[in-house]
Amino acid sequence: MKSILLAAGVGERLRPFTNVLPKCLMPINGVPLLEYWLASVHQLDIHDVLVNVHYRPSDVIDFLSRPRFLNWVTYVEENYLLGTAGTIRANQDFIGDSSCLLVHADNWCCCNFRSFLNYHLFDRPGDTLITMMTFTSDDPQSCGIVETDADGVVIRFHEKVKRPPVNKANAAVYLIEPEVIEWINENKNVSDFSTEVIPRFIDNIATWHNHSIHRDIGTIDSLLRAQQDLKPTLLWPEKDEWQISFDNHDIHRMISEIDN
């Protein structure tokens, strides 16, 4: 299995924070968001990871060039944003004929990722090609909302509509089978996974519900609330040179001043 971590977003709603640091490197209790994602993927024994880079690329590339990511994390720089499905199509050589863990890595997510993977591998309904992580949203009209049948298979999908019928939301974390990748490659005009790929595979998408923490940290308020969440254990408890330097980054003062 391969993994693509989508980390190219600008984070307009997070300004002024994203004036000094890209959204994917926003600190959660002092550790960059993207590092938590890489640790979670590594703990699943997925050791072939691609990160797409666009906004403030030198910051992200410097982060990814640390020794702890050597030989299993690579990056691709997008001079212009390709869209979530476009990134998949552009990196077909990386994916090959593997299944793929696709993650919107600008979300803050804590859960039992091993259970999520095992559900997809062993327990999902047999005719499904995607397993979508879901969560219960406090603001469902700002999310992609899914309706499911008794087996947890998506039967309807509502992307950011007023008065959605339920509050089960798409967490934008997916396990995808090669047939879906093949369809994306064949449909060159498709660029967005949520609005163009998901509707095509209605009735073929299983769901796994995250009962723990899921936050879109695209707003300052949500980023501040994430600082109060329980910090998961990382694979790399020791601080390397990059982290020691990051500890002194101005972003920590900026967050602290707004939080207070």
C-alpha positions in Angstrom: 0.0 0.0 0.0 1.1 3.5 -0.8 0.0 6.8 0.8 -0.4 10.3 -0.6 -0.6 13.1 2.0 -2.2 16.2 0.4 -0.4 19.2 2.0 -0.4 21.9 -0.6 -3.2 24.1 0.8 -2.6 27.8 1.3 -4.7 28.3 4.4 -6.2 31.7 3.7 -8.5 31.6 6.8 -5.5 31.0 9.0 -3.8 34.3 8.2 -1.7 35.9 9.7 -0.4 32.5 10.9 0.1 31.2 7.3 2.0 34.4 6.4 4.9 32.8 8.2 4.3 29.0 8.0 2.2 26.8 5.7 -1.0 25.3 7.0 0.4 21.7 7.1 3.2 22.8 9.5 0.9 24.5 12.0 2.0 23.3 15.5 -0.3 21.1 17.6 1.2 21.2 21.1 4.5 22.2 19.5 4.7 19.5 16.9 3.8 20.2 13.2 0.5 18.8 12.0 2.2 16.9 9.1 4.5 15.1 11.5 1.6 13.6 13.3 0.2 12.3 10.0 3.6 10.8 9.0 3.9 9.1 12.3 0.4 7.6 12.0 1.1 6.3 8.5 4.4 4.8 9.5 2.7 3.0 12.4 0.5 1.3 9.8 3.7 -0.1 8.2 3.1 2.0 5.1 6.6 3.0 4.2 6.1 4.6 0.8 4.6 8.1 1.2 4.3 11.0 -1.2 3.6 14.6 0.0 2.5 17.2 -2.4 3.9 20.7 -1.9 2.8 24.0 -3.2 2.5 26.9 -0.7 5.8 28.1 0.9 7.4 24.9 -0.6 10.9 25.6 0.9 9.4 25.3 4.4 7.8 22.0 3.7 10.8 20.6 1.8 13.1 21.5 4.7 10.8 19.7 7.1 10.6 16.6 4.9 14.4 16.5 4.5 15.0 15.4 8.0 16.8 12.1 8.5 13.8 10.5 10.1 11.9 10.7 6.8 14.8 9.4 4.7 14.1 6.6 2.2 10.3 6.4 2.8 8.9 9.9 2.4 9.2 11.8 -0.9 7.6 15.0 -2.2 6.4 16.4 -5.4 6.1 20.2 -5.9 3.0 21.5 -7.7 3.7 24.8 -9.4 -0.1 25.2 -9.6 -2.7 23.3 -7.6 -3.8 20.2 -9.5 -6.8 19.4 -7.3 -7.1 16.3 -5.1 -7.9 13.9 -8.0 -5.5 15.7 -10.3 -2.6 15.0 -7.8 -3.5 11.3 -7.9 -3.5 11.2 -11.7 -0.2 13.1 -11.9 1.5 10.6 -9.6 0.3 7.4 -11.2 3.9 6.1 -11.5 4.2 6.4 -7.7 1.0 4.6 -7.0 1.4 1.9 -9.6 -1.2 -0.9 -9.0 -1.2 -0.5 -5.2 -4.0 0.5 -2.9 -3.7 4.0 -1.6 -4.2 5.8 1.7 -5.3 9.3 0.6 -5.2 12.0 3.3 -6.1 15.6 3.4 -3.2 16.3 5.7 -4.4 19.8 6.8 -6.9 18.2 9.1 -6.1 17.3 12.7 -7.2 13.6 13.3 -6.7 11.3 16.2 -8.1 7.7 16.1 -7.3 4.1 15.9 -5.8 4.1 12.4 -5.0 0.4 12.6 -8.7 -0.4 13.1 -9.5 1.8 10.1 -7.0 -0.1 7.9 -8.2 -3.5 9.1 -11.8 -2.6 8.4 -10.9 -1.8 4.8 -8.8 -4.9 4.4 -11.0 -7.5 6.1 -14.5 -6.2 7.0 -15.8 -3.7 4.5 -18.7 -4.8 2.2 -17.3 -6.9 -0.6 -18.4 -4.7 -3.5 -17.0 -1.4 -2.1 -13.8 0.1 -3.6 -13.3 3.0 -1.1 -13.4 3.2 2.6 -14.1 6.8 3.8 -13.4 7.8 7.3 -16.3 9.8 8.8 -16.9 11.9 12.0 -19.7 13.6 13.7 -19.7 17.3 12.8 -20.8 20.2 15.0 -21.2 22.3 11.9 -22.5 19.9 9.2 -23.3 22.5 6.6 -19.6 23.3 6.3 -18.8 19.7 5.5 -19.4 16.9 3.0 -22.2 15.0 4.6 -22.9 11.3 3.9 -26.0 9.2 4.3 -25.4 5.5 4.6 -27.4 2.2 4.5 -27.5 -0.4 7.3 -24.1 -1.7 6.2 -22.5 1.7 6.4 -22.3 2.1 2.6 -22.7 5.6 1.2 -26.0 6.0 -0.6 -26.1 9.8 -0.7 -23.5 12.6 -0.5 -24.1 16.3 0.2 -21.2 18.7 -0.3 -21.6 21.8 2.0 -25.3 22.3 1.6 -27.7 24.2 3.9 -29.7 22.1 6.4 -28.0 18.7 5.6 -30.1 15.7 6.7 -27.6 14.2 9.1 -24.3 15.2 10.8 -22.1 12.3 9.7 -19.3 14.1 7.8 -16.6 13.0 5.4 -13.2 13.2 7.2 -11.3 13.3 3.8 -9.3 10.3 4.8 -9.7 7.4 2.3 -8.4 3.9 1.5 -8.8 3.5 -2.2 -8.5 0.4 -4.4 -6.7 0.4 -7.8 -10.0 0.4 -9.8 -10.7 3.9 -8.5 -7.2 5.1 -9.4 -7.8 3.7 -12.9 -11.0 5.5 -13.3 -9.4 8.8 -12.3 -6.6 8.2 -14.8 -9.1 7.6 -17.6 -11.2 10.7 -16.8 -8.7 13.5 -17.5 -11.2 16.3 -16.8 -11.7 15.2 -13.2 -9.8 17.2 -10.7 -11.6 17.1 -7.3 -12.0 13.9 -5.3 -15.0 15.1 -3.1 -17.2 16.6 -5.8 -16.3 14.5 -8.8 -15.0 11.1 -7.7 -17.2 10.4 -4.7 -20.5 10.9 -6.6 -19.3 8.5 -9.3 -18.8 5.7 -6.7 -21.9 6.1 -4.6 -23.0 2.6 -3.4 -19.4 1.5 -3.6 -18.0 3.5 -0.7 -17.8 1.9 2.8 -17.5 4.1 5.9 -15.5 3.8 9.1 -16.5 6.2 11.9 -13.9 8.1 13.9 -15.3 8.4 17.4 -12.3 10.3 18.7 -10.9 13.7 17.4 -11.3 15.2 13.9 -10.9 18.9 13.3 -10.5 21.0 10.2 -7.8 23.4 11.5 -8.5 25.8 8.7 -9.7 28.5 11.1 -7.8 30.1 13.9 -10.5 29.1 16.4 -10.2 25.4 15.4 -6.4 25.6 15.6 -6.5 27.0 19.1 -9.0 24.3 20.2 -6.6 21.7 18.9 -4.0 22.8 21.3 -6.2 21.5 24.1 -6.5 18.0 22.7 -4.7 15.1 24.0 -1.3 14.8 22.2 -0.8 11.3 20.7 2.5 9.5 21.3 5.0 10.1 18.4 7.4 7.6 17.0 10.3 10.0 17.5 10.2 11.3 21.1 13.7 12.8 20.8 14.2 16.2 19.3 16.3 16.5 16.2 18.0 19.7 14.9 14.9 20.7 12.9 12.6 20.4 15.9 15.0 22.4 18.1 15.0 25.2 15.6 11.2 25.0 15.2 10.7 25.4 18.9 12.0 28.9 18.5 9.8 29.8 15.5 7.7 32.9 15.8 4.5 30.9 15.2 4.4 29.7 18.8 4.4 33.3 20.1 1.7 34.3 17.6 -0.6 31.4 18.7 0.0 32.1 22.3 -0.8 35.8 22.0 -4.1 35.1 20.3 -5.0 32.2 22.6 -4.5 34.5 25.6 
